[in-house]
Amino acid sequence: MNRWAFGQDNRHHARSLIPINRLEILFVAGLLEVVWSVSMKASDGFTRGLYTGITLLAAGVSFFLLGLAMKSLPVGTAYAV
């Protein structure tokens, strides 16, 4: 069976169709954290719609990716990066 496909062989470890390292996920989460913190400042107290939307989207995706990375990395390591 193709190792990238979902199926019987992958029931213990969910695999995506795109192989990606947990540290790469953590790096992207860190970049998105910078994006949402800068856009929060630019939102001027959440009164500018575009920057507010960017803030909420980037923060949500950043936290989601951090959660994915912490499935295989220690919390201290993940949060420090």
Backbone atoms as SQL, in Angstrom:
CREATE TABLE atoms (id INTEGER PRIMARY KEY, chain TEXT, resi INTEGER, resn TEXT, atom TEXT, x REAL, y REAL, z REAL);
INSERT INTO atoms VALUES
  (1, 'A', 1, 'MET', 'N', 0.839, -1.175, 0.000),
  (2, 'A', 1, 'MET', 'CA', 0.000, 0.000, 0.000),
  (3, 'A', 1, 'MET', 'C', 0.885, 1.239, 0.000),
  (4, 'A', 2, 'ASN', 'N', 0.440, 2.257, -0.669),
  (5, 'A', 2, 'ASN', 'CA', 1.163, 3.513, -0.731),
  (6, 'A', 2, 'ASN', 'C', 1.315, 4.084, 0.677),
  (7, 'A', 3, 'ARG', 'N', 2.511, 4.475, 1.062),
  (8, 'A', 3, 'ARG', 'CA', 2.745, 4.908, 2.436),
  (9, 'A', 3, 'ARG', 'C', 2.141, 6.268, 2.744),
  (10, 'A', 4, 'TRP', 'N', 1.703, 7.016, 1.742),
  (11, 'A', 4, 'TRP', 'CA', 1.092, 8.317, 1.972),
  (12, 'A', 4, 'TRP', 'C', -0.428, 8.230, 2.053),
  (13, 'A', 5, 'ALA', 'N', -0.983, 7.107, 1.744),
  (14, 'A', 5, 'ALA', 'CA', -2.438, 6.961, 1.731),
  (15, 'A', 5, 'ALA', 'C', -2.948, 6.566, 3.110),
  (16, 'A', 6, 'PHE', 'N', -4.187, 6.912, 3.357),
  (17, 'A', 6, 'PHE', 'CA', -4.818, 6.487, 4.597),
  (18, 'A', 6, 'PHE', 'C', -5.299, 5.059, 4.424),
  (19, 'A', 7, 'GLY', 'N', -5.274, 4.296, 5.462),
  (20, 'A', 7, 'GLY', 'CA', -5.753, 2.926, 5.340),
  (21, 'A', 7, 'GLY', 'C', -5.409, 2.106, 6.563),
  (22, 'A', 8, 'GLN', 'N', -5.515, 0.795, 6.418),
  (23, 'A', 8, 'GLN', 'CA', -5.296, -0.132, 7.512),
  (24, 'A', 8, 'GLN', 'C', -3.907, 0.014, 8.124),
  (25, 'A', 9, 'ASP', 'N', -2.904, 0.231, 7.299),
  (26, 'A', 9, 'ASP', 'CA', -1.530, 0.287, 7.797),
  (27, 'A', 9, 'ASP', 'C', -1.263, 1.542, 8.619),
  (28, 'A', 10, 'ASN', 'N', -2.095, 2.558, 8.469),
  (29, 'A', 10, 'ASN', 'CA', -1.841, 3.840, 9.125),
  (30, 'A', 10, 'ASN', 'C', -2.794, 4.110, 10.279),
  (31, 'A', 11, 'ARG', 'N', -3.456, 3.103, 10.798),
  (32, 'A', 11, 'ARG', 'CA', -4.475, 3.368, 11.809),
  (33, 'A', 11, 'ARG', 'C', -3.907, 3.836, 13.139),
  (34, 'A', 12, 'HIS', 'N', -2.645, 3.553, 13.420),
  (35, 'A', 12, 'HIS', 'CA', -2.053, 3.987, 14.683),
  (36, 'A', 12, 'HIS', 'C', -1.421, 5.364, 14.584),
  (37, 'A', 13, 'HIS', 'N', -0.988, 5.751, 13.409),
  (38, 'A', 13, 'HIS', 'CA', -0.354, 7.039, 13.204),
  (39, 'A', 13, 'HIS', 'C', -0.997, 7.708, 12.001),
  (40, 'A', 14, 'ALA', 'N', -1.720, 8.778, 12.266),
  (41, 'A', 14, 'ALA', 'CA', -2.341, 9.506, 11.155),
  (42, 'A', 14, 'ALA', 'C', -1.243, 10.166, 10.334),
  (43, 'A', 15, 'ARG', 'N', -1.284, 9.977, 9.065),
  (44, 'A', 15, 'ARG', 'CA', -0.302, 10.579, 8.170),
  (45, 'A', 15, 'ARG', 'C', -1.032, 11.454, 7.171),
  (46, 'A', 16, 'SER', 'N', -0.413, 12.548, 6.823),
  (47, 'A', 16, 'SER', 'CA', -1.014, 13.409, 5.821),
  (48, 'A', 16, 'SER', 'C', -0.463, 13.028, 4.453),
  (49, 'A', 17, 'LEU', 'N', -1.084, 13.570, 3.435),
  (50, 'A', 17, 'LEU', 'CA', -0.606, 13.313, 2.082),
  (51, 'A', 17, 'LEU', 'C', 0.674, 14.092, 1.791),
  (52, 'A', 18, 'ILE', 'N', 0.965, 15.089, 2.602),
  (53, 'A', 18, 'ILE', 'CA', 2.186, 15.877, 2.448),
  (54, 'A', 18, 'ILE', 'C', 3.075, 15.604, 3.647),
  (55, 'A', 19, 'PRO', 'N', 4.203, 14.924, 3.447),
  (56, 'A', 19, 'PRO', 'CA', 5.077, 14.648, 4.584),
  (57, 'A', 19, 'PRO', 'C', 5.724, 15.947, 5.087),
  (58, 'A', 20, 'ILE', 'N', 5.587, 16.221, 6.370),
  (59, 'A', 20, 'ILE', 'CA', 6.148, 17.448, 6.931),
  (60, 'A', 20, 'ILE', 'C', 6.642, 17.158, 8.345),
  (61, 'A', 21, 'ASN', 'N', 7.729, 17.736, 8.679),
  (62, 'A', 21, 'ASN', 'CA', 8.377, 17.532, 9.963),
  (63, 'A', 21, 'ASN', 'C', 7.683, 18.378, 11.038),
  (64, 'A', 22, 'ARG', 'N', 7.623, 17.882, 12.267),
  (65, 'A', 22, 'ARG', 'CA', 7.000, 18.627, 13.363),
  (66, 'A', 22, 'ARG', 'C', 7.728, 19.935, 13.647),
  (67, 'A', 23, 'LEU', 'N', 9.037, 19.970, 13.446),
  (68, 'A', 23, 'LEU', 'CA', 9.763, 21.216, 13.649),
  (69, 'A', 23, 'LEU', 'C', 9.417, 22.245, 12.579),
  (70, 'A', 24, 'GLU', 'N', 9.126, 21.787, 11.366),
  (71, 'A', 24, 'GLU', 'CA', 8.685, 22.704, 10.318),
  (72, 'A', 24, 'GLU', 'C', 7.323, 23.284, 10.661),
  (73, 'A', 25, 'ILE', 'N', 6.435, 22.458, 11.199),
  (74, 'A', 25, 'ILE', 'CA', 5.125, 22.936, 11.630),
  (75, 'A', 25, 'ILE', 'C', 5.297, 23.972, 12.733),
  (76, 'A', 26, 'LEU', 'N', 6.201, 23.696, 13.665),
  (77, 'A', 26, 'LEU', 'CA', 6.458, 24.622, 14.765),
  (78, 'A', 26, 'LEU', 'C', 7.021, 25.940, 14.250),
  (79, 'A', 27, 'PHE', 'N', 7.878, 25.880, 13.255),
  (80, 'A', 27, 'PHE', 'CA', 8.454, 27.090, 12.663),
  (81, 'A', 27, 'PHE', 'C', 7.368, 27.948, 12.018),
  (82, 'A', 28, 'VAL', 'N', 6.477, 27.318, 11.266),
  (83, 'A', 28, 'VAL', 'CA', 5.379, 28.050, 10.628),
  (84, 'A', 28, 'VAL', 'C', 4.460, 28.653, 11.688),
  (85, 'A', 29, 'ALA', 'N', 4.190, 27.907, 12.757),
  (86, 'A', 29, 'ALA', 'CA', 3.372, 28.434, 13.848),
  (87, 'A', 29, 'ALA', 'C', 4.031, 29.670, 14.463),
  (88, 'A', 30, 'GLY', 'N', 5.341, 29.639, 14.605),
  (89, 'A', 30, 'GLY', 'CA', 6.068, 30.791, 15.140),
  (90, 'A', 30, 'GLY', 'C', 5.989, 32.001, 14.224),
  (91, 'A', 31, 'LEU', 'N', 6.099, 31.766, 12.919),
  (92, 'A', 31, 'LEU', 'CA', 5.968, 32.869, 11.967),
  (93, 'A', 31, 'LEU', 'C', 4.566, 33.468, 12.018),
  (94, 'A', 32, 'LEU', 'N', 3.560, 32.615, 12.126),
  (95, 'A', 32, 'LEU', 'CA', 2.192, 33.110, 12.209),
  (96, 'A', 32, 'LEU', 'C', 1.945, 33.868, 13.504),
  (97, 'A', 33, 'GLU', 'N', 2.658, 33.508, 14.557),
  (98, 'A', 33, 'GLU', 'CA', 2.535, 34.258, 15.808),
  (99, 'A', 33, 'GLU', 'C', 3.046, 35.678, 15.635),
  (100, 'A', 34, 'VAL', 'N', 4.126, 35.838, 14.887),
  (101, 'A', 34, 'VAL', 'CA', 4.632, 37.173, 14.586),
  (102, 'A', 34, 'VAL', 'C', 3.605, 37.940, 13.753),
  (103, 'A', 35, 'VAL', 'N', 3.014, 37.259, 12.765),
  (104, 'A', 35, 'VAL', 'CA', 2.010, 37.905, 11.903),
  (105, 'A', 35, 'VAL', 'C', 0.832, 38.398, 12.729),
  (106, 'A', 36, 'TRP', 'N', 0.302, 37.540, 13.603),
  (107, 'A', 36, 'TRP', 'CA', -0.886, 37.982, 14.335),
  (108, 'A', 36, 'TRP', 'C', -0.567, 39.049, 15.364),
  (109, 'A', 37, 'SER', 'N', 0.624, 39.023, 15.944),
  (110, 'A', 37, 'SER', 'CA', 0.940, 40.068, 16.926),
  (111, 'A', 37, 'SER', 'C', 1.133, 41.423, 16.237),
  (112, 'A', 38, 'VAL', 'N', 1.752, 41.432, 15.069),
  (113, 'A', 38, 'VAL', 'CA', 1.930, 42.684, 14.327),
  (114, 'A', 38, 'VAL', 'C', 0.589, 43.191, 13.803),
  (115, 'A', 39, 'SER', 'N', -0.237, 42.288, 13.292),
  (116, 'A', 39, 'SER', 'CA', -1.534, 42.722, 12.769),
  (117, 'A', 39, 'SER', 'C', -2.475, 43.158, 13.887),
  (118, 'A', 40, 'MET', 'N', -2.293, 42.632, 15.099),
  (119, 'A', 40, 'MET', 'CA', -3.104, 43.097, 16.221),
  (120, 'A', 40, 'MET', 'C', -2.787, 44.564, 16.522),
  (121, 'A', 41, 'LYS', 'N', -1.522, 44.903, 16.470),
  (122, 'A', 41, 'LYS', 'CA', -1.130, 46.298, 16.681),
  (123, 'A', 41, 'LYS', 'C', -1.709, 47.174, 15.570),
  (124, 'A', 42, 'ALA', 'N', -1.663, 46.687, 14.335),
  (125, 'A', 42, 'ALA', 'CA', -2.164, 47.458, 13.198),
  (126, 'A', 42, 'ALA', 'C', -3.690, 47.557, 13.185),
  (127, 'A', 43, 'SER', 'N', -4.370, 46.675, 13.916),
  (128, 'A', 43, 'SER', 'CA', -5.835, 46.703, 13.926),
  (129, 'A', 43, 'SER', 'C', -6.388, 47.871, 14.730),
  (130, 'A', 44, 'ASP', 'N', -5.534, 48.563, 15.466),
  (131, 'A', 44, 'ASP', 'CA', -5.915, 49.750, 16.220),
  (132, 'A', 44, 'ASP', 'C', -7.092, 49.463, 17.147),
  (133, 'A', 45, 'GLY', 'N', -6.873, 48.505, 18.047),
  (134, 'A', 45, 'GLY', 'CA', -7.916, 48.136, 19.007),
  (135, 'A', 45, 'GLY', 'C', -9.060, 47.371, 18.369),
  (136, 'A', 46, 'PHE', 'N', -8.769, 46.598, 17.368),
  (137, 'A', 46, 'PHE', 'CA', -9.741, 45.787, 16.625),
  (138, 'A', 46, 'PHE', 'C', -10.813, 46.652, 15.954),
  (139, 'A', 47, 'THR', 'N', -10.437, 47.861, 15.540),
  (140, 'A', 47, 'THR', 'CA', -11.380, 48.734, 14.847),
  (141, 'A', 47, 'THR', 'C', -11.182, 48.723, 13.340),
  (142, 'A', 48, 'ARG', 'N', -10.097, 48.164, 12.863),
  (143, 'A', 48, 'ARG', 'CA', -9.840, 48.081, 11.419),
  (144, 'A', 48, 'ARG', 'C', -10.070, 46.635, 10.998),
  (145, 'A', 49, 'GLY', 'N', -11.094, 46.436, 10.192),
  (146, 'A', 49, 'GLY', 'CA', -11.586, 45.099, 9.859),
  (147, 'A', 49, 'GLY', 'C', -10.573, 44.159, 9.232),
  (148, 'A', 50, 'LEU', 'N', -9.821, 44.639, 8.256),
  (149, 'A', 50, 'LEU', 'CA', -8.866, 43.770, 7.559),
  (150, 'A', 50, 'LEU', 'C', -7.824, 43.231, 8.539),
  (151, 'A', 51, 'TYR', 'N', -7.256, 44.115, 9.341),
  (152, 'A', 51, 'TYR', 'CA', -6.214, 43.681, 10.275),
  (153, 'A', 51, 'TYR', 'C', -6.784, 42.835, 11.408),
  (154, 'A', 52, 'THR', 'N', -8.015, 43.102, 11.786),
  (155, 'A', 52, 'THR', 'CA', -8.666, 42.261, 12.790),
  (156, 'A', 52, 'THR', 'C', -8.852, 40.850, 12.255),
  (157, 'A', 53, 'GLY', 'N', -9.292, 40.737, 11.004),
  (158, 'A', 53, 'GLY', 'CA', -9.454, 39.426, 10.379),
  (159, 'A', 53, 'GLY', 'C', -8.143, 38.671, 10.254),
  (160, 'A', 54, 'ILE', 'N', -7.096, 39.376, 9.844),
  (161, 'A', 54, 'ILE', 'CA', -5.768, 38.754, 9.743),
  (162, 'A', 54, 'ILE', 'C', -5.313, 38.269, 11.113),
  (163, 'A', 55, 'THR', 'N', -5.557, 39.086, 12.138),
  (164, 'A', 55, 'THR', 'CA', -5.171, 38.714, 13.504),
  (165, 'A', 55, 'THR', 'C', -5.859, 37.425, 13.934),
  (166, 'A', 56, 'LEU', 'N', -7.168, 37.371, 13.771),
  (167, 'A', 56, 'LEU', 'CA', -7.930, 36.206, 14.210),
  (168, 'A', 56, 'LEU', 'C', -7.556, 34.951, 13.424),
  (169, 'A', 57, 'LEU', 'N', -7.399, 35.086, 12.123),
  (170, 'A', 57, 'LEU', 'CA', -7.043, 33.937, 11.294),
  (171, 'A', 57, 'LEU', 'C', -5.639, 33.423, 11.618),
  (172, 'A', 58, 'ALA', 'N', -4.679, 34.335, 11.673),
  (173, 'A', 58, 'ALA', 'CA', -3.294, 33.922, 11.951),
  (174, 'A', 58, 'ALA', 'C', -3.161, 33.331, 13.351),
  (175, 'A', 59, 'ALA', 'N', -3.867, 33.900, 14.328),
  (176, 'A', 59, 'ALA', 'CA', -3.800, 33.360, 15.688),
  (177, 'A', 59, 'ALA', 'C', -4.401, 31.964, 15.746),
  (178, 'A', 60, 'GLY', 'N', -5.543, 31.774, 15.109),
  (179, 'A', 60, 'GLY', 'CA', -6.183, 30.460, 15.111),
  (180, 'A', 60, 'GLY', 'C', -5.323, 29.387, 14.471),
  (181, 'A', 61, 'VAL', 'N', -4.760, 29.702, 13.310),
  (182, 'A', 61, 'VAL', 'CA', -3.909, 28.730, 12.613),
  (183, 'A', 61, 'VAL', 'C', -2.619, 28.491, 13.401),
  (184, 'A', 62, 'SER', 'N', -2.074, 29.546, 14.000),
  (185, 'A', 62, 'SER', 'CA', -0.860, 29.396, 14.785),
  (186, 'A', 62, 'SER', 'C', -1.075, 28.466, 15.979),
  (187, 'A', 63, 'PHE', 'N', -2.179, 28.654, 16.706),
  (188, 'A', 63, 'PHE', 'CA', -2.461, 27.791, 17.853),
  (189, 'A', 63, 'PHE', 'C', -2.735, 26.360, 17.425),
  (190, 'A', 64, 'PHE', 'N', -3.419, 26.195, 16.295),
  (191, 'A', 64, 'PHE', 'CA', -3.683, 24.854, 15.781),
  (192, 'A', 64, 'PHE', 'C', -2.376, 24.138, 15.440),
  (193, 'A', 65, 'LEU', 'N', -1.479, 24.834, 14.733),
  (194, 'A', 65, 'LEU', 'CA', -0.200, 24.224, 14.358),
  (195, 'A', 65, 'LEU', 'C', 0.669, 23.947, 15.579),
  (196, 'A', 66, 'LEU', 'N', 0.618, 24.824, 16.570),
  (197, 'A', 66, 'LEU', 'CA', 1.357, 24.580, 17.809),
  (198, 'A', 66, 'LEU', 'C', 0.846, 23.311, 18.483),
  (199, 'A', 67, 'GLY', 'N', -0.459, 23.124, 18.486),
  (200, 'A', 67, 'GLY', 'CA', -1.033, 21.905, 19.054),
  (201, 'A', 67, 'GLY', 'C', -0.592, 20.660, 18.311),
  (202, 'A', 68, 'LEU', 'N', -0.529, 20.742, 16.983),
  (203, 'A', 68, 'LEU', 'CA', -0.044, 19.600, 16.191),
  (204, 'A', 68, 'LEU', 'C', 1.416, 19.285, 16.521),
  (205, 'A', 69, 'ALA', 'N', 2.223, 20.316, 16.604),
  (206, 'A', 69, 'ALA', 'CA', 3.645, 20.106, 16.872),
  (207, 'A', 69, 'ALA', 'C', 3.859, 19.522, 18.260),
  (208, 'A', 70, 'MET', 'N', 3.010, 19.889, 19.221),
  (209, 'A', 70, 'MET', 'CA', 3.188, 19.409, 20.590),
  (210, 'A', 70, 'MET', 'C', 2.761, 17.960, 20.768),
  (211, 'A', 71, 'LYS', 'N', 2.199, 17.359, 19.743),
  (212, 'A', 71, 'LYS', 'CA', 1.880, 15.928, 19.824),
  (213, 'A', 71, 'LYS', 'C', 3.138, 15.086, 19.882),
  (214, 'A', 72, 'SER', 'N', 4.240, 15.596, 19.319),
  (215, 'A', 72, 'SER', 'CA', 5.468, 14.810, 19.312),
  (216, 'A', 72, 'SER', 'C', 6.662, 15.542, 19.906),
  (217, 'A', 73, 'LEU', 'N', 6.467, 16.774, 20.352),
  (218, 'A', 73, 'LEU', 'CA', 7.552, 17.531, 20.965),
  (219, 'A', 73, 'LEU', 'C', 7.181, 17.872, 22.398),
  (220, 'A', 74, 'PRO', 'N', 8.147, 17.974, 23.289),
  (221, 'A', 74, 'PRO', 'CA', 7.835, 18.384, 24.663),
  (222, 'A', 74, 'PRO', 'C', 7.264, 19.805, 24.691),
  (223, 'A', 75, 'VAL', 'N', 6.403, 20.077, 25.644),
  (224, 'A', 75, 'VAL', 'CA', 5.742, 21.378, 25.744),
  (225, 'A', 75, 'VAL', 'C', 6.767, 22.505, 25.892),
  (226, 'A', 76, 'GLY', 'N', 7.769, 22.307, 26.726),
  (227, 'A', 76, 'GLY', 'CA', 8.790, 23.335, 26.928),
  (228, 'A', 76, 'GLY', 'C', 9.535, 23.667, 25.655),
  (229, 'A', 77, 'THR', 'N', 9.877, 22.677, 24.888),
  (230, 'A', 77, 'THR', 'CA', 10.577, 22.891, 23.625),
  (231, 'A', 77, 'THR', 'C', 9.686, 23.606, 22.637),
  (232, 'A', 78, 'ALA', 'N', 8.464, 23.131, 22.507),
  (233, 'A', 78, 'ALA', 'CA', 7.541, 23.726, 21.536),
  (234, 'A', 78, 'ALA', 'C', 7.246, 25.175, 21.873),
  (235, 'A', 79, 'TYR', 'N', 6.988, 25.460, 23.135),
  (236, 'A', 79, 'TYR', 'CA', 6.623, 26.826, 23.498),
  (237, 'A', 79, 'TYR', 'C', 7.834, 27.764, 23.441),
  (238, 'A', 80, 'ALA', 'N', 9.016, 27.252, 23.735),
  (239, 'A', 80, 'ALA', 'CA', 10.222, 28.087, 23.692),
  (240, 'A', 80, 'ALA', 'C', 10.541, 28.517, 22.273),
  (241, 'A', 81, 'VAL', 'N', 10.277, 27.646, 21.321),
  (242, 'A', 81, 'VAL', 'CA', 10.557, 27.986, 19.917),
  (243, 'A', 81, 'VAL', 'C', 9.483, 28.912, 19.426);
